[in-house]
Amino acid sequence: MDPYKYLKIRFNPDGSLSRYGEAPLVPAAPAGEPVAVADAEDGHRIVVHSNDVPLNDATGTALRLFVPSAPPGAAHVRLPLVLYFHGGGYVLFRAASEPFHNTCAALAAAAPAAVASVDYRLAPEHRLPAAFDDAADAVLWARPHAAAGTPVFVMGSHNGATIAFRAALAAADAGVALRGVVLNQPHLGGAARSPAEAASVDDRVLPLPANDLLWELALPVGADRDHEYCNPEPMLARVGAARLRRLPPCLVLGRRKDPPRDRTAALVRALQRAGVDVEARLDGAGYHAMELFKANCAAEFTAQVADFVRRRSFAAGDDDVVGMSMSKL
């Protein structure tokens, strides 16, 4: 297969990409949009407001903020804050891309939570560690909210899960207290094929040639897939168990036919050995990123994350009510 054709990209002489097959970009909805609550049997809907704000003017990064309306009669609602990093192999999609916009709106409604989706820089125009640097900026943006008592989480899907993991480490280093980390199907790799990767040549979502090309475009020029930005083993060795133990509780999600699933399981084992509180649910049905394509998978995914956010938001036994609105964000 031609991975460029599969990914619908063209490499330009100046080193940039033309991306011609991406999902539509959804405009923000400051006035709000009705969003169905995933686990509500009565079809309940909550109005979710969204808005775009700058993150770092120097790098051109931004956040798309999602804030659900308070239930009728509630003047203040405790709202956790979730920093979210979208997928796309570091190469594709934006915070405004329809699948990820919809994911964040659904999570904001279901938790309920304020969700800040990070529009980080893409490769190859901005190779790694640019996205990790943008994640560190997002953590610093969230620090005042954490300091004020808002339960703050970091979350990512696919390569966004790897960015979220780096964000969690940056938060620990910066003294930003997180309540939890959600890693959904982390996109990891290595020079030697794992059994799952070797069997993924014709994978219906992440076939091996496309996966190889994504890493080639994302990693620093000249780096192979044993670089710590790709292979979790050298990254975990450098971080060390003592630093890992500073991480908050982690929810790690995987799917039975996801090509990086062997690496995800290895990451879970390393976190558990270091003493991190890990909730691992690695037996989800289907292929990579199924929650973006199948309504039943999306509903299950949203319910799992919302449940984790609710439980971990109040795990410390706080009684105060934290009000959060679009203006305060």
Secondary structure, DSSP 4 states (H G I P E B T S, - for coil): --HHHHHTEEE-TTS-EEE-SPPPBPPP-TT-EEEE-TT-TT--EEEEEEEEEEEETTTTEEEEEEEEPPPTT-S--B--EEEEE--STTTS--TTBHHHHHHHHHHHHHTT-EEEEEEPPPTTTT-TTHHHHHHHHHHHHHHHHHHTT--EEEEEETHHHHHHHHHHHHHHHHT---SEEEEES-----SSPPHHHHTTTT-SSS-HHHHHHHHHHHSPTT--TTSTTT-HHHHHHHH-HHHHTTS--EEEEEETT-TTHHHHHHHHHHHHHTT--EEEEEEESSSTTGGGT-HHHHHHHHHHHHHHHHHHHTTT------B--TTT-
